Amino acid sequence: MNEPLYHFRSSLTTVLNYISINFKNSDIIFVGVDLDNPKYFFYDQLPSIDFNFNDWTSEITKQEGKHFTIVSHENTKMQDEFPFIIEQLRLTGNKIYSMNHDSFLVKEKFIEPFNLNVYN
C-alpha cells in the first residue's frame, strides 16, 4: 500500500479505510463496536496490566458515559463524518453490519443490524 490511510477521530476510521482498499466488495460485521458506552471489550482486564492505561480522553468518556469516538469534542464528532465514510465504503462495495442490534450506529441508522439468517 502506497497511499496514506484516512483517519478521523478514531482508529476505527483507519481500519475501515484499510478494509475498503484491501477487501473490496466485502461485508464488514462489527462485533463489540457499540460506542454508546466508554468501555472497550478488554476493559475488565485493564486493571491487571502493569501501567497506567488512562489518557486525556478517560475523564471525558467517564463524564459523557459513551465512547470518545462519538463524543462531541472541539466541534467534531463521528456522527458528522459517518455519512461520508458509509458512502466511500459503498463505492468500494463494502457494507457495515452490527451484531448488536442496539448499538449506537444501528440506533442512529448509520448501519444495519446483522441478520444471521441471511447467511444460512
Chimera marker file (.cmm) of the C-alpha trace (Angstrom):
<marker_set name="trace">
<marker id="1" x="0.000" y="0.000" z="0.000" r="1" g="1" b="0" radius="0.5"/>
<marker id="2" x="1.497" y="3.293" z="-1.047" r="1" g="1" b="0" radius="0.5"/>
<marker id="3" x="-1.324" y="5.638" z="-0.157" r="1" g="1" b="0" radius="0.5"/>
<marker id="4" x="-1.986" y="7.275" z="3.214" r="1" g="1" b="0" radius="0.5"/>
<marker id="5" x="-4.860" y="5.959" z="5.284" r="1" g="1" b="0" radius="0.5"/>
<marker id="6" x="-7.806" y="8.131" z="6.239" r="1" g="1" b="0" radius="0.5"/>
<marker id="7" x="-8.122" y="8.962" z="9.943" r="1" g="1" b="0" radius="0.5"/>
<marker id="8" x="-10.889" y="10.936" z="11.635" r="1" g="1" b="0" radius="0.5"/>
<marker id="9" x="-11.110" y="10.991" z="15.436" r="1" g="1" b="0" radius="0.5"/>
<marker id="10" x="-10.687" y="7.225" z="15.819" r="1" g="1" b="0" radius="0.5"/>
<marker id="11" x="-8.637" y="4.269" z="14.672" r="1" g="1" b="0" radius="0.5"/>
<marker id="12" x="-11.979" y="2.815" z="13.546" r="1" g="1" b="0" radius="0.5"/>
<marker id="13" x="-11.930" y="5.109" z="10.501" r="1" g="1" b="0" radius="0.5"/>
<marker id="14" x="-8.429" y="3.937" z="9.589" r="1" g="1" b="0" radius="0.5"/>
<marker id="15" x="-9.444" y="0.283" z="9.868" r="1" g="1" b="0" radius="0.5"/>
<marker id="16" x="-12.476" y="0.899" z="7.648" r="1" g="1" b="0" radius="0.5"/>
<marker id="17" x="-10.293" y="2.656" z="5.074" r="1" g="1" b="0" radius="0.5"/>
<marker id="18" x="-7.823" y="-0.248" z="5.109" r="1" g="1" b="0" radius="0.5"/>
<marker id="19" x="-10.673" y="-2.713" z="4.544" r="1" g="1" b="0" radius="0.5"/>
<marker id="20" x="-12.011" y="-0.622" z="1.643" r="1" g="1" b="0" radius="0.5"/>
<marker id="21" x="-8.607" y="-0.786" z="-0.061" r="1" g="1" b="0" radius="0.5"/>
<marker id="22" x="-7.681" y="-4.413" z="0.608" r="1" g="1" b="0" radius="0.5"/>
<marker id="23" x="-11.063" y="-6.146" z="0.894" r="1" g="1" b="0" radius="0.5"/>
<marker id="24" x="-13.343" y="-4.540" z="-1.676" r="1" g="1" b="0" radius="0.5"/>
<marker id="25" x="-16.842" y="-6.000" z="-2.084" r="1" g="1" b="0" radius="0.5"/>
<marker id="26" x="-16.812" y="-7.474" z="1.424" r="1" g="1" b="0" radius="0.5"/>
<marker id="27" x="-19.286" y="-7.166" z="4.248" r="1" g="1" b="0" radius="0.5"/>
<marker id="28" x="-17.932" y="-5.702" z="7.476" r="1" g="1" b="0" radius="0.5"/>
<marker id="29" x="-19.509" y="-7.092" z="10.629" r="1" g="1" b="0" radius="0.5"/>
<marker id="30" x="-18.985" y="-5.186" z="13.859" r="1" g="1" b="0" radius="0.5"/>
<marker id="31" x="-18.726" y="-7.340" z="16.955" r="1" g="1" b="0" radius="0.5"/>
<marker id="32" x="-18.225" y="-5.390" z="20.174" r="1" g="1" b="0" radius="0.5"/>
<marker id="33" x="-18.203" y="-1.982" z="18.466" r="1" g="1" b="0" radius="0.5"/>
<marker id="34" x="-21.115" y="-0.327" z="20.228" r="1" g="1" b="0" radius="0.5"/>
<marker id="35" x="-19.763" y="3.181" z="21.016" r="1" g="1" b="0" radius="0.5"/>
<marker id="36" x="-22.627" y="4.026" z="23.366" r="1" g="1" b="0" radius="0.5"/>
<marker id="37" x="-20.537" y="3.305" z="26.437" r="1" g="1" b="0" radius="0.5"/>
<marker id="38" x="-16.969" y="4.284" z="27.323" r="1" g="1" b="0" radius="0.5"/>
<marker id="39" x="-15.676" y="0.732" z="27.737" r="1" g="1" b="0" radius="0.5"/>
<marker id="40" x="-13.632" y="-1.416" z="25.392" r="1" g="1" b="0" radius="0.5"/>
<marker id="41" x="-14.201" y="-5.180" z="25.080" r="1" g="1" b="0" radius="0.5"/>
<marker id="42" x="-10.971" y="-5.690" z="27.069" r="1" g="1" b="0" radius="0.5"/>
<marker id="43" x="-11.875" y="-3.094" z="29.729" r="1" g="1" b="0" radius="0.5"/>
<marker id="44" x="-12.143" y="-5.610" z="32.596" r="1" g="1" b="0" radius="0.5"/>
<marker id="45" x="-8.556" y="-6.795" z="32.016" r="1" g="1" b="0" radius="0.5"/>
<marker id="46" x="-7.032" y="-3.291" z="32.139" r="1" g="1" b="0" radius="0.5"/>
<marker id="47" x="-6.584" y="-3.059" z="35.942" r="1" g="1" b="0" radius="0.5"/>
<marker id="48" x="-4.344" y="-6.147" z="35.871" r="1" g="1" b="0" radius="0.5"/>
<marker id="49" x="-1.791" y="-4.623" z="33.494" r="1" g="1" b="0" radius="0.5"/>
<marker id="50" x="1.369" y="-3.032" z="34.802" r="1" g="1" b="0" radius="0.5"/>
<marker id="51" x="0.961" y="0.555" z="33.550" r="1" g="1" b="0" radius="0.5"/>
<marker id="52" x="-1.496" y="3.436" z="33.631" r="1" g="1" b="0" radius="0.5"/>
<marker id="53" x="-3.973" y="2.949" z="30.790" r="1" g="1" b="0" radius="0.5"/>
<marker id="54" x="-5.810" y="6.253" z="31.271" r="1" g="1" b="0" radius="0.5"/>
<marker id="55" x="-5.223" y="9.024" z="28.754" r="1" g="1" b="0" radius="0.5"/>
<marker id="56" x="-6.600" y="12.510" z="28.163" r="1" g="1" b="0" radius="0.5"/>
<marker id="57" x="-9.909" y="11.093" z="26.905" r="1" g="1" b="0" radius="0.5"/>
<marker id="58" x="-10.595" y="8.999" z="30.030" r="1" g="1" b="0" radius="0.5"/>
<marker id="59" x="-12.222" y="11.755" z="32.081" r="1" g="1" b="0" radius="0.5"/>
<marker id="60" x="-14.270" y="12.959" z="29.095" r="1" g="1" b="0" radius="0.5"/>
<marker id="61" x="-15.662" y="9.483" z="28.388" r="1" g="1" b="0" radius="0.5"/>
<marker id="62" x="-16.399" y="8.956" z="32.070" r="1" g="1" b="0" radius="0.5"/>
<marker id="63" x="-18.392" y="12.218" z="32.204" r="1" g="1" b="0" radius="0.5"/>
<marker id="64" x="-20.205" y="11.584" z="28.903" r="1" g="1" b="0" radius="0.5"/>
<marker id="65" x="-20.858" y="7.878" z="29.506" r="1" g="1" b="0" radius="0.5"/>
<marker id="66" x="-20.022" y="6.922" z="25.916" r="1" g="1" b="0" radius="0.5"/>
<marker id="67" x="-17.041" y="6.096" z="23.739" r="1" g="1" b="0" radius="0.5"/>
<marker id="68" x="-14.867" y="9.085" z="22.863" r="1" g="1" b="0" radius="0.5"/>
<marker id="69" x="-15.436" y="8.381" z="19.157" r="1" g="1" b="0" radius="0.5"/>
<marker id="70" x="-18.996" y="9.739" z="19.392" r="1" g="1" b="0" radius="0.5"/>
<marker id="71" x="-18.398" y="12.476" z="21.975" r="1" g="1" b="0" radius="0.5"/>
<marker id="72" x="-18.526" y="15.990" z="20.554" r="1" g="1" b="0" radius="0.5"/>
<marker id="73" x="-15.038" y="17.428" z="21.077" r="1" g="1" b="0" radius="0.5"/>
<marker id="74" x="-13.606" y="20.618" z="19.580" r="1" g="1" b="0" radius="0.5"/>
<marker id="75" x="-16.694" y="20.886" z="17.359" r="1" g="1" b="0" radius="0.5"/>
<marker id="76" x="-16.184" y="17.468" z="15.781" r="1" g="1" b="0" radius="0.5"/>
<marker id="77" x="-17.916" y="14.151" z="16.252" r="1" g="1" b="0" radius="0.5"/>
<marker id="78" x="-18.030" y="10.898" z="14.339" r="1" g="1" b="0" radius="0.5"/>
<marker id="79" x="-21.743" y="11.280" z="13.618" r="1" g="1" b="0" radius="0.5"/>
<marker id="80" x="-20.935" y="14.190" z="11.291" r="1" g="1" b="0" radius="0.5"/>
<marker id="81" x="-18.403" y="12.155" z="9.325" r="1" g="1" b="0" radius="0.5"/>
<marker id="82" x="-20.142" y="8.784" z="9.216" r="1" g="1" b="0" radius="0.5"/>
<marker id="83" x="-22.347" y="9.522" z="6.165" r="1" g="1" b="0" radius="0.5"/>
<marker id="84" x="-19.152" y="10.272" z="4.180" r="1" g="1" b="0" radius="0.5"/>
<marker id="85" x="-17.495" y="7.097" z="5.480" r="1" g="1" b="0" radius="0.5"/>
<marker id="86" x="-20.519" y="4.953" z="4.599" r="1" g="1" b="0" radius="0.5"/>
<marker id="87" x="-20.649" y="6.450" z="1.088" r="1" g="1" b="0" radius="0.5"/>
<marker id="88" x="-16.944" y="5.786" z="0.494" r="1" g="1" b="0" radius="0.5"/>
<marker id="89" x="-17.418" y="2.184" z="1.621" r="1" g="1" b="0" radius="0.5"/>
<marker id="90" x="-20.411" y="1.836" z="-0.712" r="1" g="1" b="0" radius="0.5"/>
<marker id="91" x="-18.212" y="2.929" z="-3.620" r="1" g="1" b="0" radius="0.5"/>
<marker id="92" x="-15.829" y="0.037" z="-2.894" r="1" g="1" b="0" radius="0.5"/>
<marker id="93" x="-18.634" y="-2.482" z="-2.416" r="1" g="1" b="0" radius="0.5"/>
<marker id="94" x="-18.330" y="-2.622" z="1.369" r="1" g="1" b="0" radius="0.5"/>
<marker id="95" x="-21.232" y="-2.501" z="3.792" r="1" g="1" b="0" radius="0.5"/>
<marker id="96" x="-21.144" y="-2.463" z="7.600" r="1" g="1" b="0" radius="0.5"/>
<marker id="97" x="-23.435" y="-4.506" z="9.825" r="1" g="1" b="0" radius="0.5"/>
<marker id="98" x="-23.513" y="-4.861" z="13.614" r="1" g="1" b="0" radius="0.5"/>
<marker id="99" x="-24.101" y="-7.989" z="15.677" r="1" g="1" b="0" radius="0.5"/>
<marker id="100" x="-25.530" y="-5.740" z="18.402" r="1" g="1" b="0" radius="0.5"/>
<marker id="101" x="-28.928" y="-4.583" z="17.193" r="1" g="1" b="0" radius="0.5"/>
<marker id="102" x="-28.924" y="-1.956" z="19.965" r="1" g="1" b="0" radius="0.5"/>
<marker id="103" x="-25.542" y="-0.434" z="19.121" r="1" g="1" b="0" radius="0.5"/>
<marker id="104" x="-25.253" y="3.318" z="18.688" r="1" g="1" b="0" radius="0.5"/>
<marker id="105" x="-24.555" y="3.059" z="14.951" r="1" g="1" b="0" radius="0.5"/>
<marker id="106" x="-27.632" y="0.859" z="14.387" r="1" g="1" b="0" radius="0.5"/>
<marker id="107" x="-29.896" y="3.028" z="16.550" r="1" g="1" b="0" radius="0.5"/>
<marker id="108" x="-28.760" y="6.122" z="14.638" r="1" g="1" b="0" radius="0.5"/>
<marker id="109" x="-29.373" y="4.245" z="11.342" r="1" g="1" b="0" radius="0.5"/>
<marker id="110" x="-25.791" y="4.580" z="10.073" r="1" g="1" b="0" radius="0.5"/>
<marker id="111" x="-25.506" y="0.798" z="9.708" r="1" g="1" b="0" radius="0.5"/>
<marker id="112" x="-27.876" y="-2.165" z="9.688" r="1" g="1" b="0" radius="0.5"/>
<marker id="113" x="-28.140" y="-4.937" z="12.258" r="1" g="1" b="0" radius="0.5"/>
<marker id="114" x="-26.585" y="-8.209" z="11.146" r="1" g="1" b="0" radius="0.5"/>
<marker id="115" x="-29.084" y="-10.979" z="10.456" r="1" g="1" b="0" radius="0.5"/>
<marker id="116" x="-27.595" y="-14.468" z="10.727" r="1" g="1" b="0" radius="0.5"/>
<marker id="117" x="-30.480" y="-15.897" z="8.688" r="1" g="1" b="0" radius="0.5"/>
<marker id="118" x="-29.115" y="-14.149" z="5.583" r="1" g="1" b="0" radius="0.5"/>
<marker id="119" x="-26.024" y="-16.377" z="5.683" r="1" g="1" b="0" radius="0.5"/>
<marker id="120" x="-27.814" y="-19.696" z="6.317" r="1" g="1" b="0" radius="0.5"/>
<link id1="1" id2="2" r="1" g="1" b="0" radius="0.2"/>
<link id1="2" id2="3" r="1" g="1" b="0" radius="0.2"/>
<link id1="3" id2="4" r="1" g="1" b="0" radius="0.2"/>
<link id1="4" id2="5" r="1" g="1" b="0" radius="0.2"/>
<link id1="5" id2="6" r="1" g="1" b="0" radius="0.2"/>
<link id1="6" id2="7" r="1" g="1" b="0" radius="0.2"/>
<link id1="7" id2="8" r="1" g="1" b="0" radius="0.2"/>
<link id1="8" id2="9" r="1" g="1" b="0" radius="0.2"/>
<link id1="9" id2="10" r="1" g="1" b="0" radius="0.2"/>
<link id1="10" id2="11" r="1" g="1" b="0" radius="0.2"/>
<link id1="11" id2="12" r="1" g="1" b="0" radius="0.2"/>
<link id1="12" id2="13" r="1" g="1" b="0" radius="0.2"/>
<link id1="13" id2="14" r="1" g="1" b="0" radius="0.2"/>
<link id1="14" id2="15" r="1" g="1" b="0" radius="0.2"/>
<link id1="15" id2="16" r="1" g="1" b="0" radius="0.2"/>
<link id1="16" id2="17" r="1" g="1" b="0" radius="0.2"/>
<link id1="17" id2="18" r="1" g="1" b="0" radius="0.2"/>
<link id1="18" id2="19" r="1" g="1" b="0" radius="0.2"/>
<link id1="19" id2="20" r="1" g="1" b="0" radius="0.2"/>
<link id1="20" id2="21" r="1" g="1" b="0" radius="0.2"/>
<link id1="21" id2="22" r="1" g="1" b="0" radius="0.2"/>
<link id1="22" id2="23" r="1" g="1" b="0" radius="0.2"/>
<link id1="23" id2="24" r="1" g="1" b="0" radius="0.2"/>
<link id1="24" id2="25" r="1" g="1" b="0" radius="0.2"/>
<link id1="25" id2="26" r="1" g="1" b="0" radius="0.2"/>
<link id1="26" id2="27" r="1" g="1" b="0" radius="0.2"/>
<link id1="27" id2="28" r="1" g="1" b="0" radius="0.2"/>
<link id1="28" id2="29" r="1" g="1" b="0" radius="0.2"/>
<link id1="29" id2="30" r="1" g="1" b="0" radius="0.2"/>
<link id1="30" id2="31" r="1" g="1" b="0" radius="0.2"/>
<link id1="31" id2="32" r="1" g="1" b="0" radius="0.2"/>
<link id1="32" id2="33" r="1" g="1" b="0" radius="0.2"/>
<link id1="33" id2="34" r="1" g="1" b="0" radius="0.2"/>
<link id1="34" id2="35" r="1" g="1" b="0" radius="0.2"/>
<link id1="35" id2="36" r="1" g="1" b="0" radius="0.2"/>
<link id1="36" id2="37" r="1" g="1" b="0" radius="0.2"/>
<link id1="37" id2="38" r="1" g="1" b="0" radius="0.2"/>
<link id1="38" id2="39" r="1" g="1" b="0" radius="0.2"/>
<link id1="39" id2="40" r="1" g="1" b="0" radius="0.2"/>
<link id1="40" id2="41" r="1" g="1" b="0" radius="0.2"/>
<link id1="41" id2="42" r="1" g="1" b="0" radius="0.2"/>
<link id1="42" id2="43" r="1" g="1" b="0" radius="0.2"/>
<link id1="43" id2="44" r="1" g="1" b="0" radius="0.2"/>
<link id1="44" id2="45" r="1" g="1" b="0" radius="0.2"/>
<link id1="45" id2="46" r="1" g="1" b="0" radius="0.2"/>
<link id1="46" id2="47" r="1" g="1" b="0" radius="0.2"/>
<link id1="47" id2="48" r="1" g="1" b="0" radius="0.2"/>
<link id1="48" id2="49" r="1" g="1" b="0" radius="0.2"/>
<link id1="49" id2="50" r="1" g="1" b="0" radius="0.2"/>
<link id1="50" id2="51" r="1" g="1" b="0" radius="0.2"/>
<link id1="51" id2="52" r="1" g="1" b="0" radius="0.2"/>
<link id1="52" id2="53" r="1" g="1" b="0" radius="0.2"/>
<link id1="53" id2="54" r="1" g="1" b="0" radius="0.2"/>
<link id1="54" id2="55" r="1" g="1" b="0" radius="0.2"/>
<link id1="55" id2="56" r="1" g="1" b="0" radius="0.2"/>
<link id1="56" id2="57" r="1" g="1" b="0" radius="0.2"/>
<link id1="57" id2="58" r="1" g="1" b="0" radius="0.2"/>
<link id1="58" id2="59" r="1" g="1" b="0" radius="0.2"/>
<link id1="59" id2="60" r="1" g="1" b="0" radius="0.2"/>
<link id1="60" id2="61" r="1" g="1" b="0" radius="0.2"/>
<link id1="61" id2="62" r="1" g="1" b="0" radius="0.2"/>
<link id1="62" id2="63" r="1" g="1" b="0" radius="0.2"/>
<link id1="63" id2="64" r="1" g="1" b="0" radius="0.2"/>
<link id1="64" id2="65" r="1" g="1" b="0" radius="0.2"/>
<link id1="65" id2="66" r="1" g="1" b="0" radius="0.2"/>
<link id1="66" id2="67" r="1" g="1" b="0" radius="0.2"/>
<link id1="67" id2="68" r="1" g="1" b="0" radius="0.2"/>
<link id1="68" id2="69" r="1" g="1" b="0" radius="0.2"/>
<link id1="69" id2="70" r="1" g="1" b="0" radius="0.2"/>
<link id1="70" id2="71" r="1" g="1" b="0" radius="0.2"/>
<link id1="71" id2="72" r="1" g="1" b="0" radius="0.2"/>
<link id1="72" id2="73" r="1" g="1" b="0" radius="0.2"/>
<link id1="73" id2="74" r="1" g="1" b="0" radius="0.2"/>
<link id1="74" id2="75" r="1" g="1" b="0" radius="0.2"/>
<link id1="75" id2="76" r="1" g="1" b="0" radius="0.2"/>
<link id1="76" id2="77" r="1" g="1" b="0" radius="0.2"/>
<link id1="77" id2="78" r="1" g="1" b="0" radius="0.2"/>
<link id1="78" id2="79" r="1" g="1" b="0" radius="0.2"/>
<link id1="79" id2="80" r="1" g="1" b="0" radius="0.2"/>
<link id1="80" id2="81" r="1" g="1" b="0" radius="0.2"/>
<link id1="81" id2="82" r="1" g="1" b="0" radius="0.2"/>
<link id1="82" id2="83" r="1" g="1" b="0" radius="0.2"/>
<link id1="83" id2="84" r="1" g="1" b="0" radius="0.2"/>
<link id1="84" id2="85" r="1" g="1" b="0" radius="0.2"/>
<link id1="85" id2="86" r="1" g="1" b="0" radius="0.2"/>
<link id1="86" id2="87" r="1" g="1" b="0" radius="0.2"/>
<link id1="87" id2="88" r="1" g="1" b="0" radius="0.2"/>
<link id1="88" id2="89" r="1" g="1" b="0" radius="0.2"/>
<link id1="89" id2="90" r="1" g="1" b="0" radius="0.2"/>
<link id1="90" id2="91" r="1" g="1" b="0" radius="0.2"/>
<link id1="91" id2="92" r="1" g="1" b="0" radius="0.2"/>
<link id1="92" id2="93" r="1" g="1" b="0" radius="0.2"/>
<link id1="93" id2="94" r="1" g="1" b="0" radius="0.2"/>
<link id1="94" id2="95" r="1" g="1" b="0" radius="0.2"/>
<link id1="95" id2="96" r="1" g="1" b="0" radius="0.2"/>
<link id1="96" id2="97" r="1" g="1" b="0" radius="0.2"/>
<link id1="97" id2="98" r="1" g="1" b="0" radius="0.2"/>
<link id1="98" id2="99" r="1" g="1" b="0" radius="0.2"/>
<link id1="99" id2="100" r="1" g="1" b="0" radius="0.2"/>
<link id1="100" id2="101" r="1" g="1" b="0" radius="0.2"/>
<link id1="101" id2="102" r="1" g="1" b="0" radius="0.2"/>
<link id1="102" id2="103" r="1" g="1" b="0" radius="0.2"/>
<link id1="103" id2="104" r="1" g="1" b="0" radius="0.2"/>
<link id1="104" id2="105" r="1" g="1" b="0" radius="0.2"/>
<link id1="105" id2="106" r="1" g="1" b="0" radius="0.2"/>
<link id1="106" id2="107" r="1" g="1" b="0" radius="0.2"/>
<link id1="107" id2="108" r="1" g="1" b="0" radius="0.2"/>
<link id1="108" id2="109" r="1" g="1" b="0" radius="0.2"/>
<link id1="109" id2="110" r="1" g="1" b="0" radius="0.2"/>
<link id1="110" id2="111" r="1" g="1" b="0" radius="0.2"/>
<link id1="111" id2="112" r="1" g="1" b="0" radius="0.2"/>
<link id1="112" id2="113" r="1" g="1" b="0" radius="0.2"/>
<link id1="113" id2="114" r="1" g="1" b="0" radius="0.2"/>
<link id1="114" id2="115" r="1" g="1" b="0" radius="0.2"/>
<link id1="115" id2="116" r="1" g="1" b="0" radius="0.2"/>
<link id1="116" id2="117" r="1" g="1" b="0" radius="0.2"/>
<link id1="117" id2="118" r="1" g="1" b="0" radius="0.2"/>
<link id1="118" id2="119" r="1" g="1" b="0" radius="0.2"/>
<link id1="119" id2="120" r="1" g="1" b="0" radius="0.2"/>
</marker_set>
